[in-house]
Amino acid sequence: MPRPRTDRAGLVEYFRGVWDELKKVVWPGREELLRMTGIVVATVVLFALLIGGADYILSLGVRQLYTTSGSTTTTTSNSNLVPQTTTSPTQSPTQAPATSAASPQASSHATPLP
């Protein structure tokens, strides 16, 4: 496999070949350049409008889908959010439940006040 040339002569020869190829290019005139630029800009604007419009219509459909499916779900009442206290089998329903060990009043290390 031939090794790529890294000497200065090879680099100069490369750019000479690039320059020769660029001389063969037929560059557009001013009028043709402006016409082609106008076509490109019009195409970009047209596709931007098409994609933007499709995005807007699809977002309306998705929003409608979520709002209609959200209204058919059952709502929970606030009573489900409040913790329920349960009574033990030895405790009557009228008795208050014992305080939890996490509260300061139920601490076994509390000293009585004089």
HUJO-V463334 format. One line per field, one symbol per residue. psi: psi as a letter, one per 30 degrees, with the letter a starting at -180 (. if undefined). A space follows every 50 residues. Layout:
psi=???
//
This chain:
psi=kkkkkgleeeeeeefeeeeeefffkjklleeeeeeeeeeeeeeeeeeeee eeeeeeeeeeeeeeeeeefffflkkklffffkkkklklffklffkklkll fflffgkfgkkkk.
//
